[in-house]
Amino acid sequence: MKFFVDTADVEEIRDLAATGLLDGVTTNPSLVAKSGRDVFEVLAEICDLVEGPVSGEVTAIEHDGMVTEGRRLRDIADNVMVKVPLTWEGLKACRTLNQAGIQVNVTLCFSPTQALFAAKAGATVVSPFVGRLDDISQDGMALIQDIRTIFDNYEPLTTEILVASIRHPMHVVEAARIGADICTVPPQVMRSLASHPLTDKGLDAFLADWGRTGQNILEQ
């Protein structure tokens, strides 16, 4: 599974990218607004830090505007993936951008049929939002399973499943079990994936025992 981080905070991305575990970045208008920075500047910085895809989202809601904005975002760097909403206009824009050789992330997916249409329109990735479904008492991970099953039924479909709106580590575990291609996670969730209280407890015990020996590896 590939891991993307869902943020426009350049310092967070820099730190996470240093691990070698980061395969890409997703942003959206809300995250860019939270950063307080110019969208073109922040996307350019992120693209310099990450070799993989960096999603930059259009704000137009009709086909021509989405395509114009998408081309402008793509001019920032070769690894920009243009993000469009899963609407009729968004699907048309996806097809146009795809035919121009531009990677497209079709976002705000909440049903299997939406995902299927995105794939047929040429989406590079489709982004189902599991947390937002959970928020309204629907099963977000069931949607991931449905999309995985449908995509696996049709070999010509090459669209990857990018699980979005992840709220906690179990979303990641379940997505991996199902066979989703990518998870995009907030920085704090990504950090939590490497943490466990027994790891901390064990390390504390090892260091306490080592301290009692009076030894220093660097002085050997």
N, C-alpha and C positions, 0 to 999 in steps of 0.2 A: 504494500500500500504506500502511496505517496502522501506526504504531509505538506499542506500549505498552512500559512498563518494568516488569520483574518484581522488585519490591522493596517493603519497607515502611519504608525509610529515607527519612524526610521531607526531609532535607537534599539527598540525591541527587536526589530528585524535583524539589525546588525549582530546583536548578541545571539539570537537563535541561529542565524546563518553560520556563525562560527563553529557550531557543533557538527556541521555537515549533514544534519538531519532534515534541513528545510529544502523542499522541492519546488516551492512556489509561494506566491502571495496573492490574497484576494483583498480588494478594497471595494468600498461603495461610497456614494455621496455622503452618507452619515459619518463614516469613519474619516473621510477627508475633512469634513467640516469640524470634527472633533480635534483633528490635528492642528487646525487653525492656519494651515499653510496653503499655498497655491497648488492646485491639483497637478499642473504640469511639472513644477519643481519637485514635488514629493514623489510622483511616479518615476521621474527620471532618476532620483536618488535610489529608490527601491530597485529599479531595474539594474543599476550598477552593482548592487549588493547581491542580487539573486540571479543565477543563470536561468532558472526555470521561468514558467509563465507568471506574469504579474497582471492580474485583472484590474482594468480601469473601466468604470461604468459610465455609459452615456446617460444624459438627463433628458434628451428629447423623447417624445412619446409617439412620433410618427416616423414612417420608414425613411424618408429623405433626410430628416434631421438626425436620426440615429446613424445612418450611413455616413453622413458628413462628419458628425462628432467622432464616430468610430475610426474613420480614416485619420482624423487629426490626432486622436489618442495613439494610434498605431505609429504615427510619425515620431513619437517620443523615443521609442526603442524597438528593436526587433522582437523582444520577448514580451511586449504588451499583448495581452489577450483582451479583446473588447467584450465587455459585459453588456448584454441587452436583456430586457424583461421578457417573460414568457407571455406575450400578447400576440394577437394577429400581426400587428405592425412589427413587433420584435422578431417574430418568426420570418417575416419577409426580409427584414434587415439582416438577420442571421444568414439567410440564403445568399443575399447580395454580397455580404462581407466574406463569406466562405468562398464564393466564386472568385473573389479578388485575392484569395490566398491569405486571408486574415483569420487568425484563430478567434473563435467566439465562445464565450461562456454565457449560456442562456440561464438566467437566474429567476428566482421566485417561482420555482416549480413545486406544485402541491398535489399532483395527481399522476398516475401512470400514463394516461393518455397525453398529458402535457409533455411528459418526458419523451414519449414516442414521437410526437410531432417535432420536438426539438431535434431529435436524432435525424429524422427524415429531412429536416431543413438544413442539416450539415453542421450542427453544433459540435465544437471540439469537446466541450464538456457541458453537462446539464447539472444544475445545482438545486436539488430538492432540499427544502428547509425542514429538518426533522424537529427541531426544538419548537418552532412555531406551531407545528401540528400538535405536539404534546401539550402545548399551552391551552389548546381548545379541546382537550380530552380525546384527540385522535392519536393513533399509533404511528409516529413518524418513522420508526424503523421498519414497519410493515410496508410502507411506501418504498423504502430502499429495496426490500426483498422483491416486491412486485416489479420494480424497474429492472433489477438484475435478471430476474427470470425472463422478462420480455426481451431484453437486449440479447440474452444468450440464445433465444429462439431464432434469431435472425443474424446470420453471420455477416451480411454486408454492413450492419450497423457498427460503426467504429467509435461512436460517442462514448466518452468516459463518464462515469457517475461520480460527481463531486459532492460529497455529503456536507451540507452547510447547516448553519444555525445549531451547531453542536454546543451543548451546555455542560457536559460532564464526561469523564473518562469512559463510562459504560456505553455512551453513544459511539465512541471510537471502537471499543471492543466489539460491539454488535455489528458495526459497519464492516469491520475486518472479517468477522465470521461469515457475513453474507457475501463478501467478495467485492465490495465497493472499491473503485479504483483510487479515490482520493478522499481525504478528510481535510477540511479547512477549519482550523480551530483558533479560538482566541489565545493570545500569548499565555495567559494564566493556566488554561487547560492544557496547552502543550507542555508546559513545565511540570504540571501535575502528573503527566503520563510517566515521567521518570522517577517519581517519588513513591516511597512506601515507608511507613513508620518502622517496620522491622529492619529495613536497610539502615535507617538512622540509628536505631537501637544497637544493631550489630556493629556499626562503625564506631559508635561511642565506646562499646566494650573492647573492641580491638585496640583503640587508641589508649584507653586506660591501662590495659595490660602491657602495651608496649612502653608506656611512660614509666612503668615500674621497673623495666629492665635497665633504664638509664642509658640505652644505646641510641645512636644517631646514625642513620644510613649514610648521610653525607660525610661523616667523619671516619668511615671505615676504610 
